[in-house]
Amino acid sequence: MSISDSRQKRADHRSAVDHLAALLTTGSLPAEGLQDDEWSAVVDLALQQDVGPALYGSLKDAGASLPQSVEAPLRQSHRANVARNMRLFHELAVILGAFQQAGVSVVPFKGAQLTRAVYPDIGCRTMADLDLWIQRSEIEHARRIMQSLGYARVARSDRPAALQDALLGETQMVKVGAPLVELHWNIFPGEWVRHTARVDESAVWARATPLDGPLVRELSPEDAVIHLCVHLAVNHQLSGLGLRTLVDLNHARRAWSIDWGIVAQRAARWRVSCATWVVLRALGELLGDPGGALPLRRLAPGPGRRRVIARMAGARQIAQGMTLSAGPRRFVFLSLIVDRPTDAVRLVWRAVCPDRRWLALRYDEADAGWLGAWRLRARHIARIARTGNP
């Protein structure tokens, strides 16, 4: 490919992102309209990023007149998603009913909360699984309830059950013909949070408001916003379906009365200001910041880090499905988005040389002594060198 061809391809990508962002925001077409090849690029990007149903809903709400070649695939994606989500929400109702009958409190979150709370209909937001937050003291009871419904726990070689139970805070449950269900007793999971942040999950639980009786609750708007930002920035390193999360946030700020001052204050107290800023900055750049409501100045890191992060993970890169989730760039990015420089040092150190407890759980050697721990560290470092991931 020549230099001019490469530049043209990048320009086409930027154009598709800009058009898609405008259509998702207002549903209005440019005054000059779009050419067939432009529509094709927009639709392809929307379907690739799992926002095709949301784009269809936005265009229909705006009363846009679309070419058949454009409307057909978007309408099909929306209809297929309606059917899928109806099955998912039916299964969710069965699970929640069983939990309620057993007296187990639960907080559905991510897609299980957002799809019905902030989108115009259940077909506008895609869902791959069901995420349920359970109190740690009730997780064993919740697992037994899921097993009584025909679910079985997923075994993963890279996430032994002991490691999941002690540190990761989630259990994946599967059943033939049903969606994956993740039971969480820690909704801000992972080593990054464990070593750098101070999230008060007990306060998050206490702020959750009744959704369906006293036992089924939902996150407060401010906590849901911070969770979406941290989940995308930290757990996914802005990679994959990042645009879908930005669309989630865009719909959330329309549907909810969000106190952005509380978002900034809480993020700072939890030491996740930079992670929150990274995502809200992309939201503002791509989908707008009406009235300058987003607390970007209060959340932003210093100018040097801002420039480096912007080069690594620009808003348009996120919209195109960038990949930062593997290799050295992943470590660099995660180190850049900590709130305190000393935490970055601790994060890098613990990624390469995990503590003895993590090593024993990860490699299933509970009786490893001091020398055994260093042997496991050497094994861990070798695996990082081989795979690029801790």
N, C-alpha and C positions, 0 to 999 in steps of 0.2 A: 504494500500500500504506500502510495506517495505521501509526502508531507501535506500537500494540498488536500488529498483525499482524507487523510487523518483529521485535519482541521475541520473539513466539511462534516465529517461524521460526528465530531464533538459538538459542532454548532447545531446539527440536527438533534442530538440528544438534549442539548440545552433548550432548544425550541420545544421539543416534546414535553419536557419537564415543565416549562413555563406555561404552555397551553393547558396541560393537565392540572396544574396547580390552580390556574384561573377558573377552570371549569368546575373543579371540586369546591372552590370557594363560593362562586356566584352562580354557576350553572349557565352563565351567559357566554355566547359566542363572540369572538372578535368582530368588529364592525365589518371587516373585509371577509369574514368567514375563514374556513380552513380548506385547504386543498386536499384531494384524496390521499396523497402520500402523508400529509400532516395528520389527518384523521387516523390513518393506519398506525402511525407511530404512537399517537396518543392512546389509542385503544390497546395496542400491544403492551405499552408500558403499564397501563392501568391493570390489565389482566395479570401481567407478570408480578406486579406488586400487590396483588390481591385487593385492589380497590376498584375493580370493575363494577361490582354491585353498588358501591358508594357513588361512583361517577354516574351510573344510570339513575340513581335516586336524585342526585343533584340536578341533572339535566331535565328529568321529568318534572321535578318541583318547579323549575324555572320555565317550564313550558317550551323548551327548546325543540325546534323542528330538525330532525336528524336524517341524514341519508340512510337508506335501508341497510347498506353495507356496514354502517356504524351502529345503528340501533340494534340490529339482530344479535350480534355477539354479546353486547352489553345486556340486552334484555334476557338472553339465555343464561348469562352468568348470574343475573339477579334471580331468575326463576329457580335455577338449580340451587342457589344459596338459600332461598326461602324453604325449599323442600328439605335441604340438609339441616338447616337451623331448627325447623319444626321438629325433626327427629331428635336433635340435641336437646332442645328445651323440654320435649316430652320425657327424655331420659333424666334430665335434670330435675324435673318435677317428681319423678319416682324416687330419686335419691334423696331429695330434700324432704319428701314425705316420710321416708324411712328414718331419716335423722330426727325429724320432729317427733315422730312416734316414740323414738328411743330417748328423747330429751337431750339430743346433742346440738349445741349451737354451731352455726356455720355462716361464713361470709363468702358468697360467690364473688369473684372479682375477675379483672381483665374482661375477656369477651363475654363471660357469663353475666357480668354486670352491665357493661357498656352497650351491648347490642340492643337491649330493651330500654335502657335508661337515657341514652343520648341520641340514638339514631331514629329516623322517622318511621322505619319499619324493620322487622327482624331480617329482612333479606339484604339490607344495605351493609352489613358488617360480616365478614367471613370469620369462621371459628374452626379451629382444628381440634380443640379439646375443651374440657371443663376444668376450671381451676377453683378449688374450694379451700378456704382457710378454716382450720379447725384448731381449737386450743390444744396445746401439747398434752395436757392431762387427759384429753378425750380421744387422742389419735388412735389408740389401740381399739377402743370401742368402735370408732368410725371404720377402721379396717375390717372389723368383724361384721359390721353392717354391710359394707361393700361386698364382702365374701358371701354373705347371705343372699345378696342380689345377683350372684354369679360372677363377680369380678375376682381376678387374681392379681397378685402383686407382680410387677415387672422386675426381673432380675437383670442387672447390668454389671458387666465385668469392671467397668471403670467407676462404678458407683456401688460398692458393696453395701448390703443392707445396713451393716453396722455404721458405716460412714454416713449414709442417709439419715439414720435415726439420730446420730449424735450431733452432726454438724450441718448437713445440707438442708434438712427441714422439709423434705417432701417424699411422698410415696406415689409412684405411678401405678394405676390400677387399670386392667384391661378386661374386656369381655367380648366374645365373638358377636359381631353385629352392633356393637355399641362404641361410642367415642372413648378415647383415652380420657381418664379422669385422674387429675393430680390432686392429692390431699396434701395440703401445706400446713405446717404448724409454725412456719417462719416465712413471711411473704417478702422479706428482703434478704434472700439467701446468698450464699457464696462467700468465698475467701476474701474478695475485695471488701465487702461490707464488714466481715468479721474483723479484719485488720485495720480498716481505715475509718469506718463510720460508727455512729452511736445512735442508731434508730431506736426510738422508744416504741416498740411494738405493742406493749401493754396499753399505752395511751391511744394508739391507733385503734386497737380493739374496742376500747371504752368509748371512742367517738363514733364507732359504727352505728348507724341508725336502723331501726326496724324496717324490714322490707316486706316480709310475709309472716306476720305473727312475731312473737318475742324471740324466737330462736333463729330465724333467718334474717340476717342483717346485711347492710351494704356499707362500703367505705364512705367516709365523708368526702366531699368534692376535692378539698385540698390534699387529703391523703392519697386519693386516687390519682391526682395529677402528679404528685411527687413519685408515687410508685411507678406510673407509666414511664416517667423520665428516667428513673434509676434502672428500671428493667431494660429499657432499650439501650441506654448508654453503657451500663455495667455488664449486664448478663448477656447482651447480644452485641456489644461494641458497635452500636449503630448499624449493624450489618443486616442483610437479608431484607425483611419486609418493614424497613424503617418508615417508609411513607405511610403505611397503614397506621402506625402509632401516631404520626403527626395528624392524620385525618381523625383518629380517635380524639385527640386533644382539641382539634378544631370544633368537632361536634360537642365535646364536653363543655367548652367555654360558651357555646351558644345555649346549651340546654340547662346548665347549672349556673348558679350565682357563686362565682369563685372569688374568694378574698385573696388576691395575689400577694398582698402584704403578708398574710399568714403563710402562704406558700414559701416566700423568701425567708421569713423568720424561722419557720420549721426546718427548712432545708439547711440553713446555716447551723442551727442547733444540732442537727443530725450529721453534720459534716458531709452533706451531699449537694452543696450549692453548685459546684462546678458541673457535676453530672446532670443536675437539673437544668443549668444554664445551657449546656451543649444542645439539649433537645429543644428547649423553648426558643433558643436562638434560631434553630432550623425551622421551627414552626412559624416564627415571625417572618423570616426571609421568604419562605415558600408560600405560606397561606395568609400572611398579613398579620398586623398587630393593631387592630382598630383602637384608636384613642391612646396608643402607647401604653396599654394596660399591663403587658408582660413585664415582670420585675427584672429585666435583664441586667441593668446596672448593679442592682443589689446582689445578684447572683454571680456575676462575671469574675473570672480570675484576673490576674494581672495582664497587661498588654502583650508581654512576650508569649505567655502561654496561649492567649487568645489567638495570636497569629499562627502559632504552630498547629493548634487544634483545627483552626479554619482550613489550613492547607491539607491536613490529614483527612478531615471529615467535613467537607463543605455540605451545605444544604442540598445542592443538586446531586452530589455524590450519594447522599443518603437516599434521595428519591429514586435513584437509578439502581439501588440494591447493592451498594458497595460491600466489600468484604474486608473486615478488619479482625475477624474472629479467629485467626490462626497465624502462627508465626511471630517473629520478633515485633512487628508493628502492633500486634495486640498488646504485648507487654508495655510498649512505649505509650500507647494510647491510654491504657488503664492507669499508668503512672502519672500521666498528665492531668487526669481529671480528678485526682484527689484534692481535698481542700487544704491539706497541710503538707509542706515538703517532707517533713519527717515521716509522714505516713507513706509517702512514695518509696522511701528507703526501706521501710518495714515491709511494704508490699512486695517489692522486688526480692528482698531477702527471703521472705517466706514462700515466694513462688519457687525459688531455687532450692531453698533449704527449709522445708516445712517442719513444724514442730513435731515432737515425738508422737503425740496423740494422733494427729492427722495421718502420719506415716503408718502407725500401727493399724488404724482403721482402714486406710486405703489399700494397704498391701496384706491385710489380714494376718498380722503378726503381733498379737496383743502382748506377748511376753518379751518383745524386743527390749533389750537393755540399752545402755548408753552406746556400746559398740555396735549393737544391732541396729540402732537408730541411724548411725552414720553409714552403715552398710545399705540401709534402705534409702538414705539420701543419695548415695552414689547411684543406686538403681534408678531413683527418680530423675536425677540429672541426666542419666543416659537416655531415659525415655523422652525427656524434653528435647534433647539433641536429635533424637530420631524422629519425633513426631511434630515438634514445634509447639506443643501444648503441654501444660502441667497436668 
